[in-house]
Amino acid sequence: MHPTLPDEGYVRIHKILEVIPIGKSSWWAGVKAGKFPQPVKLGPKTTAWKVEDIRKLIENLSRNIEG
């Protein structure tokens, strides 16, 4: 079964890394460099990303791979 994202809302990093196969430190480096979307703080210890931002990222990555 392929990992999937919810239709709307927010996703945590573990779910993103199921769909985009890179390491956690590489993900954070991409966020810091502006290559990946900025997170949203949902609480003092809770960081997540908007699903629509992650879907756009996947679409852009797919376009770059396809040429």
GIRA-V280480 format. One line per field, one symbol per residue. burial: 1 if it has 16 or more other C-alpha atoms within 10 Angstrom, else 0. A space follows every 50 residues. Layout:
# GIRA-V280480
burial: ???
This chain:
# GIRA-V280480
burial: 00001000011000010000000000110000000111100000000111 11010010000000000
